[in-house]
């Protein structure tokens, strides 16, 4: 076997390693959902604090994603990938041993930071390793399939582990995978880095945007108990906005900003990020409240709740495949708008959940409708986010849409959790407690979530340029994939 042939074969083994690492990162955004009631009972976590087990991960992951890509570019992609894996594994180990909600939430935050380091580094290695067009498309196709299945596997695996071993294993399962991947990485992955002479990491920018968003989410989560018009809520929101304003000021003065604001002159890119943020808000909140409804109201076990997600997860994957064909024929704007409409309709249908409901009568139908909507939304949003972007800024554009979806999920979950638990608290004061109160609170959250999806549909119709959408239909199916391919290239 020639050295060239050996290298070519080795690349595909390396792809398996990279996909395995990305699988774990995606898995951890959903695997905890099914375990939340058990975690809350075991660690005595209040219902309105449970969302922080998810938010802590999502905020640090989304907030540091752009910085992670920048570090991989300048310090070496293999090196940052390994560092992210080890940090992720260590945080997972600590989280499983947590005996208080504070330790668990802190561990989840560090997990998110590890994911923000390894995820952009991994995809950047894929795009630099597979330079040939057709082979890169195949590699990214595998990458996308694995990433999509991570969310599906998360809810099922979370249920199995929680039911038969213990909730700790939804975190500990990452440890052996992370260690094995870190040991294999030096043997399979070539080191590479950018030749950019400006070695500025913009850490102040990453820290301020993450800190500002975290404080804003905290203010929203605490608002129902403190009061929306209370001094505490107003001060926290004001402080969060001030920190975010300082982020803008830092970026405007930076020689190598994390987010060069000139890119937002592209109207379709800006619109796609708005829609991506609203899609994330709908997606995270839907999974969160479906889990709580099935276990706290319908009385499902963790394993039964996990299995109940399979139709939804499979529908998302199938719908995404159909959407990838449709956008080439009719453009990404109509498919995106239709998808957000389906999401809105599915969430509106969820408002009809009842105390004495069932999976077939209350969960399956709206789950399938919302799943089709999410599949239809995800593909065109990604393509639209890359529309009109120069090759040198493809990584920045893809990083922005990923960050928008993650932060949208965190903010949406915070807002809808506040609404749901505020309603539940009001009903408790009136003497209505247990499943009836929970059902009403969850239904209110689904209604607001439907409104968020409708805003996403409106943003698709108003902010996305028809010319950009129609131009995409002129691209052959074989060329369409590379347009969205650089989704993980660091900026």
C-alpha positions as CSV (number, residue, x, y, z in Angstrom):
1,X,0.0,0.0,0.0
2,X,1.4,3.4,-1.0
3,X,1.8,6.2,1.6
4,X,-0.9,8.2,-0.3
5,X,-3.4,5.3,-0.2
6,X,-2.6,4.7,3.5
7,X,-3.3,8.4,4.2
8,X,-6.5,8.3,2.3
9,X,-7.7,5.3,4.3
10,X,-6.6,6.9,7.5
11,X,-8.7,10.0,6.8
12,X,-11.9,8.0,6.9
13,X,-10.9,6.4,10.2
14,X,-10.2,9.9,11.5
15,X,-13.6,11.0,10.3
16,X,-15.1,8.3,12.5
17,X,-13.2,9.6,15.5
18,X,-14.3,13.2,14.8
19,X,-17.9,12.2,14.3
20,X,-17.8,10.2,17.6
21,X,-16.7,13.3,19.4
22,X,-19.3,15.5,17.8
23,X,-22.0,12.9,18.6
24,X,-21.2,13.2,22.3
25,X,-21.4,17.0,22.2
26,X,-24.9,16.9,20.5
27,X,-25.9,14.0,22.7
28,X,-25.3,16.1,25.9
29,X,-27.7,18.8,24.8
30,X,-30.6,16.4,25.0
31,X,-29.6,13.4,27.1
32,X,-30.2,15.2,30.4
33,X,-33.8,16.2,29.4
34,X,-35.3,12.8,30.4
35,X,-33.3,12.6,33.5
36,X,-34.4,16.0,34.9
37,X,-37.2,14.8,37.1
38,X,-34.9,12.1,38.7
39,X,-32.1,14.7,39.1
40,X,-34.5,17.1,40.7
41,X,-35.8,14.5,43.2
42,X,-32.3,13.1,44.0
43,X,-30.6,16.4,44.5
44,X,-33.7,18.3,45.7
45,X,-33.6,20.8,42.9
46,X,-36.6,23.1,42.7
47,X,-38.7,22.8,39.5
48,X,-37.9,26.4,38.4
49,X,-34.1,25.7,38.8
50,X,-34.1,22.5,36.7
51,X,-33.7,24.5,33.5
52,X,-30.3,25.6,34.6
53,X,-29.0,22.1,34.2
54,X,-29.6,22.6,30.5
55,X,-29.0,26.3,30.3
56,X,-25.5,26.1,31.9
57,X,-24.3,23.8,29.2
58,X,-26.0,25.6,26.3
59,X,-24.9,29.1,27.4
60,X,-21.2,28.3,27.7
61,X,-21.2,26.2,24.6
62,X,-23.0,28.8,22.5
63,X,-21.1,31.8,24.0
64,X,-17.6,30.4,23.5
65,X,-18.2,28.6,20.2
66,X,-16.7,31.4,18.1
67,X,-13.7,31.8,20.4
68,X,-13.2,28.0,20.3
69,X,-12.9,28.2,16.5
70,X,-10.5,31.1,16.7
71,X,-8.3,29.2,19.2
72,X,-8.3,26.1,17.0
73,X,-7.2,28.2,14.0
74,X,-4.3,29.9,15.8
75,X,-3.1,27.3,18.3
76,X,-3.7,24.2,16.2
77,X,-6.8,22.3,15.5
78,X,-5.6,18.9,16.8
79,X,-4.3,20.4,20.0
80,X,-7.5,22.3,20.8
81,X,-9.6,19.3,19.9
82,X,-7.8,17.1,22.4
83,X,-7.9,19.8,25.1
84,X,-11.7,20.2,24.5
85,X,-12.2,16.4,24.8
86,X,-10.2,16.1,28.1
87,X,-12.1,19.1,29.6
88,X,-15.4,17.7,28.5
89,X,-14.6,14.3,30.0
90,X,-13.4,15.8,33.3
91,X,-16.5,17.9,33.7
92,X,-18.7,14.9,32.9
93,X,-17.0,12.9,35.6
94,X,-17.4,15.7,38.1
95,X,-21.0,16.2,37.2
96,X,-21.9,12.6,37.8
97,X,-20.4,12.8,41.3
98,X,-22.3,16.0,42.1
99,X,-24.2,16.0,45.4
100,X,-25.7,19.5,45.0
101,X,-27.4,21.5,42.3
102,X,-24.6,24.1,42.4
103,X,-21.9,21.5,41.7
104,X,-23.9,19.9,38.9
105,X,-24.7,23.2,37.2
106,X,-21.0,24.3,37.4
107,X,-20.0,21.0,35.9
108,X,-22.5,21.4,33.1
109,X,-21.1,24.9,32.4
110,X,-17.5,23.5,32.1
111,X,-18.9,20.7,29.8
112,X,-20.2,23.4,27.5
113,X,-16.8,25.1,27.4
114,X,-15.2,21.8,26.5
115,X,-17.8,21.3,23.7
116,X,-17.1,24.8,22.5
117,X,-13.4,24.0,22.1
118,X,-13.7,20.5,20.5
119,X,-16.8,21.0,18.2
120,X,-15.5,23.8,15.9
121,X,-12.0,22.2,15.9
122,X,-13.4,18.9,14.9
123,X,-15.4,20.2,12.0
124,X,-12.5,22.4,10.9
125,X,-10.3,19.3,10.7
126,X,-12.9,17.6,8.5
127,X,-13.0,20.5,6.1
128,X,-9.2,20.8,5.9
129,X,-8.6,17.1,5.7
130,X,-11.1,16.4,2.9
131,X,-10.2,19.0,0.3
132,X,-11.7,17.3,-2.8
133,X,-15.3,18.4,-3.5
134,X,-17.0,15.1,-3.8
135,X,-15.1,13.5,-0.9
136,X,-15.7,16.5,1.4
137,X,-19.4,16.3,0.6
138,X,-19.5,12.6,1.6
139,X,-17.6,13.4,4.8
140,X,-19.9,16.3,5.7
141,X,-22.9,14.0,4.9
142,X,-21.7,11.5,7.5
143,X,-21.0,14.3,9.9
144,X,-24.5,15.7,9.5
145,X,-26.1,12.3,9.9
146,X,-24.2,11.6,13.1
147,X,-24.9,15.1,14.5
148,X,-28.6,14.7,13.7
149,X,-28.8,11.3,15.3
150,X,-27.1,12.6,18.4
151,X,-30.3,14.4,19.5
152,X,-32.4,11.4,18.8
153,X,-30.1,9.0,20.7
154,X,-29.8,11.4,23.6
155,X,-33.4,11.2,24.7
156,X,-33.5,7.4,24.3
157,X,-30.1,6.8,25.9
158,X,-30.9,9.2,28.7
159,X,-34.1,7.2,29.5
160,X,-32.3,3.8,29.4
161,X,-29.4,5.0,31.6
162,X,-31.6,6.8,34.1
163,X,-34.0,3.9,34.4
164,X,-31.5,1.0,34.8
165,X,-28.3,2.5,36.1
166,X,-28.8,5.9,37.5
167,X,-29.0,9.5,36.2
168,X,-25.2,9.9,36.9
169,X,-24.5,7.8,33.9
170,X,-26.0,10.3,31.5
171,X,-22.8,12.2,32.3
172,X,-20.3,9.4,33.0
173,X,-21.0,7.8,29.6
174,X,-18.9,10.7,28.1
175,X,-15.8,9.9,30.1
176,X,-14.5,6.7,28.3
177,X,-15.5,8.1,24.9
178,X,-13.6,11.3,25.6
179,X,-10.5,9.6,26.9
180,X,-10.3,7.0,24.0
181,X,-10.8,9.8,21.4
182,X,-8.1,11.9,23.0
183,X,-5.6,9.0,23.0
184,X,-6.4,8.2,19.3
185,X,-6.3,11.7,18.1
186,X,-2.5,12.2,17.8
187,X,-2.3,9.0,15.7
188,X,-5.1,9.8,13.3
189,X,-5.3,13.6,13.0
190,X,-2.7,15.9,11.4
191,X,-2.0,19.2,13.1
192,X,-3.0,22.3,11.1
193,X,-3.5,26.0,11.9
194,X,-4.2,29.2,10.2
195,X,-1.4,31.4,8.8
196,X,-3.2,34.5,10.1
197,X,-0.5,37.0,11.3
198,X,-3.0,38.6,13.8
199,X,-3.0,36.2,16.8
200,X,-5.7,38.1,18.8
201,X,-8.2,35.7,20.4
202,X,-10.7,38.4,21.6
203,X,-11.2,36.7,25.0
204,X,-12.8,39.9,26.4
205,X,-15.4,39.7,23.6
206,X,-16.2,36.0,24.3
207,X,-16.4,36.6,28.1
208,X,-18.6,39.6,27.9
209,X,-21.1,38.1,25.5
210,X,-21.4,34.9,27.5
211,X,-21.6,36.7,30.9
212,X,-24.2,39.1,29.6
213,X,-26.4,36.4,28.2
214,X,-26.0,34.2,31.4
215,X,-27.0,37.1,33.6
216,X,-30.0,37.9,31.4
217,X,-31.2,34.3,31.5
218,X,-30.7,34.3,35.3
219,X,-32.9,37.4,35.6
220,X,-35.6,35.8,33.5
221,X,-35.6,32.6,35.5
222,X,-35.8,34.4,38.8
223,X,-38.4,36.9,37.7
224,X,-41.5,34.9,38.6
225,X,-40.4,34.6,42.2
226,X,-38.9,38.1,42.6
227,X,-41.6,39.8,40.5
228,X,-41.2,41.1,36.9
229,X,-41.3,44.7,38.1
230,X,-39.1,44.2,41.2
231,X,-35.8,46.0,41.8
232,X,-33.9,42.7,41.6
233,X,-35.3,41.8,38.1
234,X,-34.9,45.4,36.7
235,X,-31.3,45.7,38.1
236,X,-30.3,42.2,36.7
237,X,-31.7,42.9,33.3
238,X,-30.1,46.4,33.2
239,X,-26.7,44.9,34.2
240,X,-27.0,42.2,31.5
241,X,-27.8,44.8,28.8
242,X,-24.9,46.9,30.0
243,X,-22.5,43.9,29.7
244,X,-23.8,43.1,26.3
245,X,-23.3,46.8,25.3
246,X,-19.7,46.5,26.5
247,X,-19.3,43.5,24.2
248,X,-20.5,45.6,21.2
249,X,-18.0,48.4,22.2
250,X,-15.2,45.8,22.5
251,X,-16.0,44.4,19.1
252,X,-16.1,47.8,17.4
253,X,-12.6,48.7,18.7
254,X,-11.0,45.3,18.3
255,X,-8.5,44.8,15.5
256,X,-9.6,41.2,15.2
257,X,-13.1,41.1,16.6
258,X,-14.9,37.8,17.5
259,X,-17.8,39.2,15.4
260,X,-17.0,41.8,12.8
261,X,-20.4,43.6,12.6
262,X,-19.9,44.5,8.9
263,X,-21.1,41.0,8.1
264,X,-24.6,41.9,9.2
265,X,-24.9,44.2,6.2
266,X,-26.0,41.0,4.4
267,X,-29.7,41.1,4.9
268,X,-30.4,37.4,4.3
269,X,-27.6,36.4,6.7
270,X,-29.0,38.6,9.4
271,X,-32.5,37.3,8.8
272,X,-31.3,33.7,8.9
273,X,-29.7,34.3,12.3
274,X,-32.9,35.8,13.6
275,X,-34.9,32.8,12.4
276,X,-32.2,30.5,13.8
277,X,-32.5,32.1,17.2
278,X,-36.3,31.7,17.2
279,X,-36.0,28.1,16.0
280,X,-33.6,27.3,18.9
281,X,-36.1,28.9,21.3
282,X,-38.9,26.6,20.0
283,X,-36.8,23.4,19.9
284,X,-35.2,23.5,23.4
285,X,-38.4,24.5,25.1
286,X,-40.5,21.9,23.3
287,X,-38.2,19.0,24.4
288,X,-38.0,20.3,27.9
289,X,-41.8,20.6,28.5
290,X,-42.6,17.4,26.6
291,X,-40.3,15.5,29.0
292,X,-41.9,17.1,32.1
293,X,-45.4,16.5,30.9
294,X,-44.9,12.8,30.1
295,X,-43.2,12.1,33.4
296,X,-44.9,14.5,35.8
297,X,-48.4,14.3,34.5
298,X,-48.8,11.1,32.4
299,X,-46.6,9.2,34.9
300,X,-44.1,7.8,32.3
301,X,-40.9,6.2,33.5
302,X,-37.7,7.6,32.2
303,X,-37.2,4.8,29.7
304,X,-40.8,5.1,28.4
305,X,-40.4,8.9,28.0
306,X,-37.1,8.3,26.1
307,X,-38.8,5.8,23.7
308,X,-41.6,8.2,23.2
309,X,-39.2,10.6,21.5
310,X,-38.3,8.2,18.7
311,X,-41.1,9.1,16.3
312,X,-40.2,12.8,16.8
313,X,-36.5,12.3,16.3
314,X,-36.9,10.1,13.2
315,X,-39.4,12.6,11.7
316,X,-36.8,15.4,12.1
317,X,-34.2,13.4,10.2
318,X,-36.6,12.4,7.4
319,X,-37.9,16.0,7.1
320,X,-34.4,17.4,6.9
321,X,-33.7,15.1,4.0
322,X,-36.8,16.2,2.1
323,X,-36.0,19.8,2.9
324,X,-32.5,19.5,1.3
325,X,-34.2,18.5,-2.0
326,X,-36.9,21.2,-1.8
327,X,-34.6,24.1,-1.2
328,X,-32.8,23.3,-4.5
329,X,-36.1,23.4,-6.4
330,X,-38.0,26.2,-4.8
331,X,-35.4,28.2,-2.8
332,X,-34.8,28.3,0.9
333,X,-37.2,31.1,1.8
334,X,-40.5,29.3,1.2
335,X,-39.3,26.0,2.8
336,X,-38.0,28.0,5.9
337,X,-41.3,29.8,6.3
338,X,-43.3,26.6,5.9
339,X,-41.2,24.9,8.4
340,X,-41.7,27.6,11.0
341,X,-45.4,27.5,10.3
342,X,-45.4,23.7,11.1
343,X,-43.5,24.3,14.3
344,X,-46.0,27.0,15.4
345,X,-48.9,24.7,14.6
346,X,-47.4,21.7,16.4
347,X,-46.8,23.8,19.6
348,X,-50.3,25.3,19.4
349,X,-51.6,21.7,19.2
350,X,-49.6,20.9,22.4
351,X,-51.7,23.5,24.3
352,X,-54.5,20.9,24.3
353,X,-52.7,18.5,26.6
354,X,-54.9,17.2,29.4
355,X,-54.4,15.8,32.9
356,X,-55.9,12.4,31.9
357,X,-54.2,12.4,28.5
358,X,-52.2,9.8,26.7
359,X,-49.2,9.5,24.3
360,X,-51.3,8.8,21.3
361,X,-53.9,11.4,22.0
362,X,-51.8,14.3,23.4
363,X,-48.1,13.8,22.4
364,X,-47.7,11.9,19.1
365,X,-49.6,14.1,16.7
366,X,-48.2,17.5,17.7
367,X,-44.7,15.9,18.0
368,X,-44.8,14.7,14.4
369,X,-46.0,18.1,13.1
370,X,-43.4,20.1,15.0
371,X,-40.7,17.6,14.0
372,X,-41.5,18.1,10.3
373,X,-41.3,21.8,10.9
374,X,-38.0,21.6,12.6
375,X,-36.6,19.5,9.8
376,X,-37.9,21.9,7.2
377,X,-36.5,24.9,9.1
378,X,-33.0,23.7,10.0
379,X,-31.7,23.0,6.4
380,X,-32.8,26.3,4.8
381,X,-31.7,28.3,7.8
382,X,-28.2,27.0,7.5
383,X,-28.0,27.6,3.8
384,X,-29.5,31.1,4.1
385,X,-26.9,31.9,6.8
386,X,-24.2,31.3,4.2
387,X,-25.9,33.2,1.4
388,X,-23.7,35.9,-0.1
389,X,-20.8,35.2,2.3
390,X,-17.2,35.3,0.9
391,X,-15.2,32.2,1.4
392,X,-12.8,33.9,3.9
393,X,-15.8,34.6,6.2
394,X,-17.6,31.3,5.7
395,X,-16.4,30.1,9.2
396,X,-17.6,33.3,10.8
397,X,-21.1,33.0,9.2
398,X,-21.5,29.3,10.2
399,X,-20.3,30.1,13.7
400,X,-22.9,32.8,14.0
401,X,-25.8,30.6,13.0
402,X,-24.7,27.9,15.4
403,X,-24.4,30.4,18.2
404,X,-27.7,32.0,17.4
405,X,-29.5,28.6,17.7
406,X,-27.8,27.7,21.0
407,X,-28.4,31.1,22.6
408,X,-31.9,31.2,21.3
409,X,-32.5,27.8,22.9
410,X,-31.2,29.1,26.3
411,X,-33.2,32.3,26.2
412,X,-36.4,30.6,25.0
413,X,-36.2,28.0,27.7
414,X,-35.6,30.7,30.4
415,X,-38.6,32.7,29.2
416,X,-41.0,29.8,28.8
417,X,-39.9,28.2,32.1
418,X,-40.6,31.5,33.8
419,X,-44.1,31.6,32.3
420,X,-44.9,28.0,33.1
421,X,-43.7,28.0,36.7
422,X,-45.3,31.4,37.3
423,X,-48.6,30.0,36.3
424,X,-48.1,26.9,38.4
425,X,-47.2,29.0,41.4
426,X,-50.3,31.2,41.0
427,X,-52.5,28.1,40.8
428,X,-50.8,26.7,43.9
429,X,-51.8,29.8,45.8
430,X,-55.4,29.2,44.7
431,X,-55.3,25.7,46.1
432,X,-54.9,24.0,42.7
433,X,-51.8,21.7,42.8
434,X,-50.3,18.6,41.3
435,X,-50.9,17.4,37.7
436,X,-53.8,19.9,36.9
437,X,-51.6,22.9,37.8
438,X,-48.6,21.4,36.0
439,X,-50.7,20.8,32.8
440,X,-51.9,24.4,32.7
441,X,-48.5,25.8,33.3
442,X,-47.0,23.6,30.5
443,X,-49.8,24.5,28.1
444,X,-49.1,28.3,28.6
445,X,-45.5,27.6,27.8
446,X,-46.4,25.8,24.6
447,X,-48.7,28.7,23.6
448,X,-45.9,31.2,23.9
449,X,-43.6,28.9,22.1
450,X,-46.0,28.8,19.3
451,X,-46.0,32.6,19.2
452,X,-42.1,32.5,19.0
453,X,-42.3,30.1,16.0
454,X,-44.8,32.4,14.3
455,X,-42.3,35.3,14.8
456,X,-39.8,33.0,13.1
457,X,-42.2,32.5,10.2
458,X,-42.7,36.3,9.8
459,X,-38.9,36.9,10.0
460,X,-38.5,34.3,7.2
461,X,-41.0,36.1,5.0
462,X,-39.8,39.7,5.8
463,X,-36.0,39.5,6.3
464,X,-34.9,36.8,3.8
465,X,-34.3,38.3,0.3
466,X,-36.3,36.7,-2.5
467,X,-33.3,37.2,-4.8
468,X,-30.9,35.2,-2.6
469,X,-33.5,32.5,-2.2
470,X,-34.2,32.2,-5.9
471,X,-30.5,32.3,-6.8
472,X,-30.1,29.1,-4.8
473,X,-32.5,27.2,-7.1
474,X,-30.0,27.8,-10.0
475,X,-27.4,25.8,-8.2
476,X,-27.3,22.1,-9.2
477,X,-28.0,19.5,-6.5
478,X,-24.4,18.4,-6.7
479,X,-23.2,21.9,-6.0
480,X,-25.7,22.8,-3.3
481,X,-24.0,20.8,-0.5
482,X,-20.7,22.8,-0.6
483,X,-22.6,26.0,-0.1
484,X,-23.5,24.9,3.5
485,X,-20.4,22.7,3.9
486,X,-18.1,25.1,5.8
487,X,-20.5,25.2,8.7
488,X,-17.8,24.4,11.3
489,X,-14.8,26.3,9.8
490,X,-13.6,28.6,12.5
491,X,-13.6,32.3,11.7
